[in-house]
């Protein structure tokens, strides 16, 4: 089976739990067609570079998929039909990177820096 990486952007007015439910529907389609989700990363609500269908923000998620091309075709067809999906992009890759994506790394680095600054301020007083 082939490896794919897919980034999906959902509408901003969905709650995170509604977006997760929506993504689970797509995941179940892939699994039913003998595919497998290798990695799933939620990037949260992020600003878009420009307005898309009157949306300034979107819920982002990254999926690494191992499955047949037929599963990907059906997955993309269902996403095109769903009104809650603003954009998506699926590409074929050679290998899945087990490390977290750079977006997730940046968030964790910022959290570490924020807590480090607070600890330094406490030590100075």
N, C-alpha and C positions, 0 to 999 in steps of 0.2 A: 504494500500500500504506500501511497505517497504522503509526504508531510506538507502541511499548509499552515500559514500564519494568517489570522484574520483579526482585523480591528473593526469594531462596530461602534457607531455613535447613535445613541438614543435621544429622544426629545427631552428637553429640560424640564417639562412639567410632569414627568413621571417621577414617582418616588423611587428611591434605591431598591426597595423590595419589589415594586412593580417591574422595574427594569431587570432585576435578577430572575423573576418569574418568566419574563419574555425571553431572556437568553436561555433559560432552562428548556423552553419549548423548542428552540433551535438545536440545542444540544441533544435532546431526545430524538430529534429527526436524524441527526448524524449517527447516533448510537444504533438506532433502528435499522440503518442502512450499512451496518457492520463497520462503522467508524469509531474512533476513540478520541477523547479529549485528553491530551497529554499535559497541558498547562492552561490555567485560567487566571488572568490578572485583571482585577478591577482597578481602573485608574480614576474612578470617581467623576464628579461633575467638574468639567473644565470649560474654559472660555474657547469659543471658536475663533478662528482668524478673521472670519467674515460671517455675515448673517446667511443662514441657510434656511429657507422656508420660514422666515420670521423668527428664527431661533438664534440667540446669541451664545448659548451654552449647550452642552450636551453631556450625557453620561457615556463614558468610554469604557470599553472592555477589550482585552486581548485574549484570543483563543489560539492555542497551538493544537492542530488537528492531525491525526493520523487516520486516513481513510481513503476509500476509493473515489475516483473522480465523480461518480454518479451521486455520492452522498454530498459532495461539495456543490454540485449543480442544483440539487434539490434544496439544500441549505440556502444558497444565494437566491433561488427563485422565491422561497418563502420570505426572505428578508425584503426583496423588492416589493412584495405584496403588502407587507406590514406598514401601516401608517406611522407607527411609533419609531421606526428606524429612519434616521436622517441620512446617514451615509454608512457604507461599509467597504472594505477592501480586503480581498483574500488573495494571497500570493503563494506560489509553490516554493518551498525551501528545501535545502539539502539535509539540514540537521536542525534539531531543536536545541536551543540554548537553555540549559537548566537553570542558569543564573537569572535573577530578577531583571526585568527590563530597565533601561536607564531612567525612565520616569519614576518607577518605584524606588530605585536607588536614590534619586534626588530627594524624594519625599522623606525617606528615612534619614538621609544626611542632614536635611534641614531640621528635622526633629531632634537629632543628636546635637546640632549646633545650638538650637534654641535652649535645650536643657543645659548644655555646657555653659552658655552665657549666664544663665540664671545661677548656676552653681558658682561661677567665678564671682558674680556680684555678691553672693552670700559670703564668700570667703574674704572679700575686700572689706566688708563692713565690720 
